[in-house]
Amino acid sequence: MKILVIDDEKSIRETLELFLSEKGFVVISAADGGTGLEVAEKEQPDIVILDLRLPELNGFDVLHQLKQRQKEVFVIIITGYHDMESAIQAMKFGAFEYIHKPIDVDELEIAINKILENIKLTSCLEGIVTEISQDYKVNNIVGKTKAMQEIFKIIGMVSESRTTVLIQGESGTGKEMIARAIHFNSPFRKEPFLPVNIPALVETLLESELFGHEKGAFTGATHFKRGKIELAQNGTIFLDEIGDLSPSLQVKLLRFLQEREFERVGGVTPLRSNARIIAATNQNLSQLVAERKFREDLYFRLKVVEIYVPPLRERKPDIPLLVEHLLNKINRELHKNVTKIPKEVMSALVNYDWPGNVRELENILTRAVVLSKGEVLLPEYLPDIFSPFSSKPEKTLIIKSLEEVKKEHVIKTLEFTNWDKGKACELLGISRPTLRKMIKDYKIKRH
């Protein structure tokens, strides 16, 4: 293992050469950035220990050029300056670690050991996730379980028609992904796909969003507006959380499904549209019908074809495939290359119950990729909720039940957001009904 030290202070170079040589490393050094780059080009070191404040060519420039020429090199920044901006900039440029002077050799050794772990895993880890395929397609749906295979079959069958579809499942299970798959595999794939999030809009705005309005129809209506149903024409309208639709809008939607006709708000002229309706809900619509909170005739119109998307906890064999698929997407979006997962990390992901389903999995993987400094997603990059599965040795480790860990995680999130349930749901990757149920089940009270 070869280490290059680039520092203009002779005493630091000599000290590090002595310390690292005793640890069994081959150590070379350079007194300035230009020389350091030349040595790095020739010697191809595995690790570079780099001072930020160098004469002529500064450490940031050296770091940038090092990462361009040798992407796999690990760089540890050392500096006497304690400003946050420099630390952030160094990490953005691809530094693995940032250590302040005077150098604590124990801290340096810990950083080097982390790098060695990364190198070892990168070179020999077969793991569950290997190299990520570059053939990522937006709207891919991943799954090998029987339930998901049945969903794929239904998508194939309904894509060729304009049949109304009702997709049911918990929040975060990927209901919109399925709706998009139906649309983009249909003969009308070039027509618009227009999603409408029903709970996000008050009734008056939602009515205008769906059906449009005439000029002067209400205060602020200074010009006429075409609604999503009119704009879609031969495309698809995706109505998310259809169970929250008001009774009056249920009547208007039912008429459209029966007659293919509608009027803009404030209008009297019937308009026509061939837009397909795909609706989704995380509620039990049949129960809402029984409670007279949802029209039975509309329910039957919507569920011509039903698709039930199981929660992630019921299809755990799909999790490794989802992790691979999501890592591919996240790496592309963040321009990262985290492509390997140790077995203990994958085991932790598979054993977790995922109350926020696929959305929560994607959020946690995104966080881990952002924090990762190499190709390997290490246990330390997972949030505290996974600490019982961490591979770190602890002398007094107390193993808590998964339910206890989940409860603590929810409590911490609520306290962090000052009990702003909207923000808490966003951070947890769950819906408000799910959060309310967890607060009730776990008997969480605000103090």
N, C-alpha and C positions, 0 to 999 in steps of 0.2 A: 504494500500500500504506500503510495507516494503523496507527500504533502508539500505544497509550495507556500512559503511565508513571504508576503510582500509588505515590508514596513521600512520606513526611513530611519527608524531608531535602531542602531546597531545592537544595543543592549537587549532589546526585545527579541531581535532575530536570534541572537546567540542563546538567550534563555529558552526560547521555544524550540530551537534546534536541539538543545541538550535534553529538554523534557520529553520531546516527541521521539527522539532517537532512543531514549531509554525505554520507551513504550513499544519499540520495534518497528517504527515507521522510517521510511527513507525520506529524509528532509532536505529540501533545497530552498534557497532564499534569494530575494532580490530587494534592492534598496529603493527602487522607484517603480512607478507604474509601467513605463515603457519597457524597461528591462524585464519586469514581471511578465508582461504579455509575451515577450520573446521567449522567455524560459518556459512559460506554459505551453506555447506552440511546439516547442522542441520536446519537452519532457512529458506532456500530457498527464498532469497530476490528477489524482482522484479527488483531492481536497485542496482548496486554496484558503489560507488565512490572510485576510486582506485588511490593511489599514485604510480608513476612509480619507484621512488627511495626508496626501502625498504631494511631493514637489512636482511641478509641471502637470502631469496627467493625474487628476484626482481619482479617488477610489470609485466613485460612481461611474466614471468613464471606463475604468478598468473592468469593473463588474459587468457593465453592459457589453463590452467587447468579449469578455470571457464567456458569457452565456451565449453570445452569438456564435462564437467559434467552437465551443465545446459545451453543448447543452446539458450533458450529463454530469458536468463537474459540480461539486458541492462547494459553496463559498460561505465561509464564516467571516462576518465583518467584525473588526475590532476598532474601537474609537474612544477617544478621551472626551468626546462631546456627548451630552446626555439629552439632546433635543429630540422630541418625538417625531418631528418632520423627517429627520435623517433616517430614523429607524423605519418609518413607514416607506420612505422612498427606497431604501435598501431592500426591503422585503418585496416591494413591487417589481424591482429589477431582477428578482430571483435569488436573493441571498437565502441561505438555509437558516442561519442564526445570526444574532446581533449581540455582541458582548462588549461591555464597557471596560475601559482601562481604569485603574490598573487591573490586569488580567487575573482573574481567579482561575487557577489551573484546574481546579475541580469542575468549575462550570464549563471550561473548555473541553475537558475530558468527557463530560456528559454529552456535549454537543457532538463530539467526534464519534462517540458510541452510538448515538442516534443515527448518524450518517452511515456508520458501518452496518447497522441493522437494516437501513433502507437499501444499501448496496447488496447485502446478502439476500434480502427478500426479492429484490428486483431481478437478481441473477438466477435464483434457484426456485423461486416460488411458482409452483404450478397453480396452487390455490383453486378456488372455485371459479374465480373470474380471471381469465387469462387476457390476452390482448383483445382490445375492444374492436369490433368490426367497424369499418368506416362507412358501411352501407346503411346508415341511419336514415329512416324516413319519418318525417313529421307525421303524426297521427297513427303510428304503429301501435298496435295493442299486443301485449305480450302475455303468454300463458300457455301452459301445457296440461293443466288440470282438466278433468272432464267437463267441469262447469264452463271453463273458458272456451274449450273446444266447441261446446254447444252454442255459445254466443257467436263464435266465428261462423258457424253454419247458418245461424239465423241472419246474421249480417249479409251473408252471401245471398240468401233467399229473398230478403226484403229489399235489397239494393236495387233490383231491377224493376220494382213497382213504385207506386206513389202511396203505398199503404201507411196509415197513421201508426206510429210506434210509441209505446210507453215503456220507458226505461226506469226501473226501480232499483234502489240500492242506497247504502249509507253514503254520507258526504265523503268526497275524496276517493271514491272507488273508480272514477274514470267514466262517468256516464256521458259527459260531453264528448270524450274521445270516441266512444261507441257511436254517438250520433254523427260525428264527423266522418267516421269510417263508413257508415251507411251512405251518407251523402256523396263522399268522394269516390265511392265504388259504384255509384249509380250512373245512368246515362246522362244525368243532369249535373254532373260534377263541375261543369264550367259555369253553372248558374250560382247565384249567391247562397252562402250559408250564413244565416243571421241569428246569432244567439241573443236571447232576452233573459236577463236575470230578474225574475218576478219579484222576489223580496226586496230588491235594491231600489224599487221605484214605488212611489205612492200611487194610489189608484188612478188619479186623473192623469198623471204623467205616463203611467203604464198604458192606459187606454190610447193616448195619443201616440205612444211609441209603437203600439201594435197596429192601430187602424188609421193613424194620421189624423189631421184636423183641418178644418176650413179656417180661413182668415176671419178673425173676430169671434171664433167659437167660444173663447173664454178670455179672461184678462191676460194680456201678454201675447195673445195669438195674433201677431202683427202680419203674418203671412200664412198661406196654407202649407201644410206639411204632409208628405206621403209617409205612411207607416211602414213597418217592416213587412207586413203581409203584402202590401201593394208593391213594395220594392223587390221582394223576392220573386214574384211571378212564378216561374217554373222551378225555383230553388227550394231551399229548406229553411223553416223557422224552427229553432230549437228553444223550447220553453222550459227553462230550468226552474225547478221547485214549483211545479204546477199546482201542488196542494195548497199554496198560499194565494191562489187566484181568488179575487173577491166574487161574491155571488152574481153581481151585475155583469162582470166581465166573463164569467162562466157562460152566461146566457148568450153574449155576443159571440164568443168563441164557438159555442155549440151551433149557432146559426151558420157561421162560416163553414164549419165541418160538414153540415148537412146540405147547404145550398151553394157553397163556394162563393157566397156573396157577403159583402159588408158595406158599411158607410163610414166615412170619416166622421170624427166628432164634429157636430154642428152641421153635418151635410145631410142631404136627402136623396142624393143620387146613388143608387146601388152600383158598387164596383165589384169586379170579379178578379180572382187570383187562383192560380193552380198550385200555390205553394204547399209543399208537404209539411205537416206538423209532426215533429218529434218532441215528445214531452218527457220530462224526467222529474223524479221526486225521491226524497229520502223518507217520506212519510208513508203510512199504510193507507192508501186511497180507499180501499174497501171499508176500512174502519171509519174513515171520514164520511163515507157515504152512509154507513149505518148510523152515524151520529148526526146526519143531515147537515154536515158542513161542506159537502161536495155533491154536486148533482150526479145522480146515478146515470142519467142518459148521456151526460158528457163523459163520465167515466168509461162507459161501454164504447163510446165513439173513439176515445183515446187509446183504449187497449185492444185494438184490432190485432196487433201483434205485441206481446209483452216480452220484455227482456229483464231478467233479474241478474244484477251484478253482485256476486258474493263479496263480502268484506275480505280484506287481505288475510285476516286471521284464519279464514276458512279455506284458503288456498296457498298455504305456506310453501308448497313445492314450486310455486311460481316466483317466489321472492328472489332467488338467485338470478333468474332470467330478467326480472324487473330491475334488479340492481345493475346488471350489465347494460341493459337498455338505457336506463336513466343516466348512468355514468357517461355513456356515449354522448347523450344529449347535453349534459352539464359540461363535460370537457369541451365540447364544441362552442358552447355559449361563453364559457369563461376562458377559453384558450389555455386550458390546462391539459395534463396528460396523466391523470390518476387512473391507472388501468389495472391495478392488482389489489386484491383484498385477502389478507390472511384468514385462515380458517376460523380463528376465534372471533374475528369481527363478523364474518358472514354468519357464524352460528348465533351471535348476539342479535343480528338483524332478523334471522329466521325465527328465533324464539320469542321475539317481542310481539305483542298482540296488535299493535298499530291501530289505535282508536281513530286516528286521522286517515287511515288507509294509504293509498298510493300517494296522495298529496303530501302526507306527513313523511313518508319514505323519501320523496323527492326533496323536501325541505331539509331533512337531516343529511342526505347525501350532498346537497349543495353546500351546506355549512362545512361538511367534512372536506370537500374538494377545495373550498376557499382556504381552509387552514392547512391543507396538505402541502408539504415542501418537496415531495418527490413523487414517484410513480405509485407508491404504496399508501393505501388508506389505513393508517394505524389506529389502534383502539383509542389513543388519546384524543383523536379528532372527533369522537362521538360525544354527544352531550351526557350530562350526569346520569340521565335515566338509564344508561347502559353500564354504569359503573360496576354492578355485580358481575358482569361478564368480562370486565377488563382483564387483560393478561398481566397487568402490573402486579408484582408481588407485594402483599401487604401483610404485616405481621398480625394485625388485629382486625382483619377484614370481617365485617358483620354482614352476612348475606340476608338481605331483606326479600320478602315476597315481591313478585312482580306488581301485585296490586298496591302494595305499600309504596313502591318506587313511583308508580303512576300517580298515586294520590299526592305524594310529595312534589312531583313535577308540576301537577296542576296547581297546587297551592303556591309554589314559587312563582309560577307564571302569573297567577292572579295578583299576587303581592307586587310583582315587578311592574305590572300594568296598572297598579292602584285600582284593581277590580274593574278595569275597563274590559268588559266581556268581549267586545268586538275585537280589540287588539289581542286579547288572550286567545281567542279562536284563531286569529291569523297566525300567531306564533306557534300554536299547537297543531295547526293544520286540521282543525275539526269545525263542525258546524255549531251554531248556538244551541240547537236542541241536544246535541251530544254533550256539550259543556254543561248545560243545565242538568242533564241526567247524571253526569259524573259528580257534580256538586251535591246533588241529592243522594246518590248512592254512597259517596264517600263522607257524607254529613259534614261538608266543608262550610264553615261559617266565617264571616268577615269579622276581624277583631279591631 
